């Protein structure tokens, strides 16, 4: 029995020893042919990387990629993708740097990898890049790629469908080594400060690109139609026509941001799906010329012909013409209907308009009007732009919206001062406008136009504050006065900004003795005299001279004069023929704190009249 027990014990010990040897070989401690040890080692490296932030990539021989391609050994710099971290965008501290992306030839587990480069846009010739112009489409981020930084670390980046489809096509068609610029990846969309800085630079980014690639989409029907338009077989004219109309009515052509992207391009090529079959935009336009009038829908939206025509114009482009031409363009944010065109405008207007994506349409509307060229220079163009802005923003440029603008916390001090000047003139003009006999307001509009034209004959330049006063007057020349303004004026009982000449002399205003000999009167308009006299704040019993009323802002060199001439015809008794005169002069620099004989102040979101006589 003892021998049997000793034999069993020896056999058990040998089995245990053999098992230990096998396990040691299987785990492969220090051996390249080991099976499980690399797995445990890899997991340990990943855990260490997440804990310490170090790059702990896999070690050892080459691996095989998910599509059968040979992938080089990762080394220490190829870290696991950071699934829980957003890509750490480095700030673009100066106006020169720009981010570019490069599609890498080796995906990771079927996921496309793009390397992010930061280059100096001033040396675009040394680093040529292709700027992408495309339609964002559905903004939901249902796709994912990996972004790789300079150290080789990779970060998961969610994407919307359209840009993912483009990158996927670029990968499939081997567009490796090409640097691309696209707003969705090359701008930090979450950094409002960077977006405000970069939006005015978009024009420079697209104009500096070696080429702009217009990518219209990726669906098979559109791709076949695009190829059919290129081939244009005459025996299939009906199919070609249908394909051309579908191409021309794509939502891409009616987007705000594509205007500057296409117009400023050195070279613009158009692709539908297949990037390698891209064609020059001018060649595409010539192929579509025969279908320009095939459908009335093309008469009411921006087209490829509008873009090519603007491309042909050399030198600085007029922002106001662009707004009028492309007012029907669409954008996700309403304010982009102005911001999206700034890259096309001359540096003067682009530098004066503060870009703030958080601004409301009402703020941007008045920002543009105050930075517009003086309405005295071209009232008809001012009027067209005013109408375009009102349709784009679905707003009225009236007393109510200007009051909100003057009180808004985001309105700059400079624009607030201009708004206060415009409010004074707008209030004065609305009092007269309200009592015009003709309901259409056409007589008043003609009077405003004539007054501005007479001011345009003056040789001196218009100051900022004078221009603000002219904007206030010009906005009353379009549309009806605000009923809210009328009821608000009567409810708050604000004193009238008008004074008769007699009381103006008594107040000893510096402009009281200025002669109107050089001023040209406007065309006449009929007014209801009795009600007008009451709203003007005049009382004949106190010696008021109703024949001449003055709205005077002497500290900025502005005076609006209303001349009333009673009608002698018995049939229209109680009515008067009105004329307005506009007087501008250079005023020595003085503190605007001494500004009005009366001024506007903001209290509890209401502008109340503040009488402050000298």
BELHUKA-V384452 format. One record per backbone hydrogen bond with DSSP energy under -1.0 kcal/mol. CO is the residue of the C=O (numbers start at 1). NH is the residue of the N-H. If there is no record, write none. Layout:
# BELHUKA-V384452
co=<CO | CO>
nh=<NH | NH>
This chain:
# BELHUKA-V384452
co=<1 | 2 | 3 | 4 | 5 | 6 | 7 | 8 | 9 | 10 | 11 | 12 | 13 | 14 | 15 | 16 | 17 | 18 | 19 | 20 | 21 | 22 | 23 | 24 | 26 | 26 | 28 | 31 | 36 | 37 | 38 | 39 | 40 | 41 | 42 | 43 | 44 | 45 | 46 | 47 | 48 | 49 | 63 | 65 | 69 | 71 | 77 | 81 | 82 | 87 | 91 | 96 | 98 | 100 | 101 | 102 | 108 | 111 | 112 | 113 | 114 | 115 | 117 | 119 | 120 | 121 | 123 | 123 | 129 | 129 | 130 | 131 | 133 | 140 | 143 | 145 | 146 | 147 | 148 | 149 | 153 | 154 | 155 | 157 | 159 | 160 | 161 | 162 | 163 | 164 | 165 | 166 | 167 | 168 | 169 | 170 | 171 | 174 | 179 | 180 | 181 | 182 | 182 | 183 | 187 | 188 | 191 | 192 | 193 | 194 | 195 | 198 | 199 | 201 | 202 | 203 | 204 | 211 | 212 | 213 | 214 | 217 | 219 | 220 | 221 | 222 | 223 | 224 | 225 | 226 | 227 | 228 | 233 | 234 | 236 | 237 | 238 | 239 | 240 | 241 | 242 | 243 | 244 | 245 | 247 | 250 | 251 | 252 | 254 | 256 | 257 | 258 | 259 | 260 | 267 | 268 | 269 | 270 | 271 | 272 | 274 | 275 | 279 | 280 | 281 | 282 | 283 | 284 | 288 | 289 | 291 | 295 | 296 | 297 | 303 | 304 | 305 | 306 | 307 | 308 | 318 | 319 | 320 | 321 | 322 | 326 | 330 | 333 | 334 | 335 | 335 | 336 | 338 | 339 | 341 | 346 | 347 | 348 | 349 | 356 | 360 | 361 | 362 | 363 | 364 | 365 | 366 | 367 | 374 | 378 | 379 | 380 | 381 | 382 | 383 | 384 | 385 | 386 | 387 | 388 | 389 | 390 | 396 | 398 | 399 | 400 | 401 | 402 | 403 | 408 | 412 | 413 | 414 | 415 | 416 | 417 | 418 | 419 | 420 | 421 | 422 | 423 | 424 | 425 | 426 | 427 | 428 | 429 | 430 | 432 | 433 | 435 | 441 | 442 | 443 | 444 | 445 | 446 | 447 | 448 | 449 | 450 | 451 | 452 | 455 | 463 | 464 | 465 | 466 | 467 | 468 | 469 | 470 | 471 | 473 | 474 | 482 | 483 | 484 | 485 | 486 | 487 | 488 | 489 | 499 | 500 | 501 | 502 | 503 | 504 | 505 | 509 | 511 | 516 | 525 | 526 | 527 | 528 | 529 | 530 | 531 | 532 | 533 | 539 | 539 | 540 | 545 | 547 | 548 | 549 | 550 | 551 | 553 | 553 | 557 | 558 | 559 | 560 | 561 | 562 | 563 | 565 | 569 | 570 | 572 | 574 | 575 | 576 | 577 | 578 | 579 | 580 | 581 | 583 | 591 | 592 | 597 | 599 | 601 | 603 | 606 | 608 | 610>
nh=<5 | 6 | 7 | 8 | 9 | 10 | 11 | 12 | 13 | 14 | 15 | 16 | 17 | 18 | 19 | 20 | 21 | 22 | 23 | 24 | 25 | 26 | 27 | 28 | 35 | 36 | 31 | 34 | 40 | 41 | 42 | 43 | 44 | 45 | 46 | 47 | 48 | 49 | 50 | 51 | 52 | 53 | 71 | 68 | 65 | 63 | 79 | 83 | 156 | 89 | 93 | 121 | 119 | 117 | 180 | 115 | 111 | 108 | 146 | 104 | 148 | 102 | 100 | 98 | 123 | 124 | 126 | 127 | 210 | 211 | 181 | 213 | 215 | 142 | 159 | 157 | 114 | 155 | 116 | 152 | 149 | 82 | 147 | 145 | 143 | 164 | 165 | 166 | 167 | 168 | 169 | 170 | 171 | 172 | 173 | 175 | 174 | 176 | 130 | 101 | 132 | 185 | 186 | 187 | 189 | 191 | 195 | 196 | 197 | 198 | 199 | 201 | 202 | 205 | 206 | 207 | 208 | 131 | 269 | 133 | 271 | 273 | 223 | 224 | 225 | 226 | 227 | 228 | 229 | 230 | 231 | 232 | 236 | 237 | 240 | 241 | 242 | 243 | 244 | 245 | 246 | 247 | 248 | 249 | 250 | 253 | 254 | 255 | 330 | 259 | 261 | 262 | 263 | 264 | 212 | 281 | 214 | 279 | 216 | 274 | 277 | 278 | 270 | 284 | 285 | 286 | 287 | 288 | 291 | 292 | 294 | 298 | 299 | 300 | 307 | 308 | 309 | 310 | 311 | 312 | 322 | 323 | 324 | 325 | 326 | 329 | 256 | 336 | 337 | 338 | 339 | 340 | 341 | 342 | 344 | 350 | 351 | 352 | 353 | 359 | 364 | 365 | 366 | 367 | 368 | 369 | 370 | 371 | 377 | 382 | 383 | 384 | 385 | 386 | 387 | 388 | 389 | 390 | 391 | 392 | 393 | 395 | 398 | 402 | 403 | 404 | 405 | 406 | 407 | 411 | 416 | 417 | 418 | 419 | 420 | 421 | 422 | 423 | 424 | 425 | 426 | 427 | 428 | 429 | 430 | 431 | 432 | 433 | 434 | 435 | 436 | 528 | 445 | 446 | 447 | 448 | 449 | 450 | 451 | 452 | 453 | 454 | 455 | 456 | 458 | 467 | 468 | 469 | 470 | 471 | 472 | 473 | 474 | 475 | 476 | 477 | 486 | 487 | 488 | 489 | 490 | 491 | 492 | 493 | 550 | 504 | 505 | 506 | 507 | 509 | 508 | 512 | 514 | 519 | 578 | 437 | 576 | 532 | 533 | 534 | 535 | 536 | 538 | 542 | 544 | 543 | 548 | 564 | 501 | 562 | 499 | 560 | 556 | 558 | 585 | 553 | 583 | 551 | 581 | 549 | 579 | 577 | 572 | 573 | 575 | 529 | 567 | 527 | 565 | 525 | 563 | 522 | 561 | 559 | 594 | 595 | 612 | 610 | 608 | 606 | 603 | 601 | 599>
